[in-house]
Amino acid sequence: MERDCTKQHLLQHLLRLLFCLLIFVPDIFSKALANPTASNNSATAVIVFGDSTVDPGNNNYVKTVFRANFAPYGQDFANQVPTGRFSNGRLTTDFVASYIGIKESVPPYLDPTLSIDELLTGVSFASAGSGFDPLTPKVSNVVDIPKQLEYFKEYKKRLESAIGKKRTENHIKKALFIVSAGTNDFVINYFTLPIRRKTYSISGYQQLILQTATQFVQDLFEQGARRILFGALPPMGCLPVVITLFSNHAISERGCIDYFSSVGRQFNLLLQNELNLMQIRLADHGVRIYLTDTYGAMTDMIQGRGRSAFDEVSLGCCGTGYMETAVLCNPKSFLCPDASKYVFWDSIHPTEQTYSNVFKSLRPIVDAVIRD
């Protein structure tokens, strides 16, 4: 009889334990799945170069109108702060840094308040409006790519002063470098302004940008970079501003214009070939260079593929969605009720939801480039 009671008590305890597991374990797993972190990596920092797709606010410290440090930009960022990011929230680089386990967001290098700890775990040198063509950043008076590289050299010296030269070299060797630029060269410069079109055919201009972009990767290698992610061009013909400027009926016909997207596709293929050759040539130095398929990820979202369906794919959430960006998207602008249902935040830049989806699509590549 006593034995039966003991068994009954034991069974009750087991049932309680099972009940607790059913309640709490799924919650733990769901949180882990919602916010996965990279394993088997020794990445020390995330270091970023490029344009507005990866500029967290460097232009706040530059004399340019191409800024986003005012509402409604940043409305979904932590504490609803307009940091200077051209979106309603985080950028792909922020999601990458969080995934690696380094920090929740990548700060702008030009922020004078950054601590040495912030510098050590990575910064962005990117400047909205910049590009590989030297003429592109001059249009909006922003930080050009060579200057971003100079800032990186300055950054290395600051690290050397804090942790020594040898530790800095090892730190840089294990850092993840991300480069995202080129869209402005085509959209703002070549397609919109007449100067380059007078001198270059589209294939000639692609070669100009290709040469400058690959030289920049070589420069990064010479400065110690060994893990490099390069962002491919997006489907440029799907940007709301491109549709507005170049569609025959900008109001009634809001479909992507394939000519502009095809220029990006061609360029991405050329760039992939060049980066493959660099990878082979520099493999003995432990270099890993990957081109991210931003084009494919964006196209899937715009065409409604995958789990994340968007209600609006051809207009920005801010204002009319046709032309607004920078100062034209401001505190007085009308906003869509739910930015997560829009691919684009303004007429050029994606929403946080889109950036999150892009990050998820390139996570296997991030894993490959940072693995030990």
Disulfide bonds with the S-S distance in Angstrom:
Cys238-Cys256 2.04
Cys317-Cys336 1.99
Cys318-Cys329 2.11
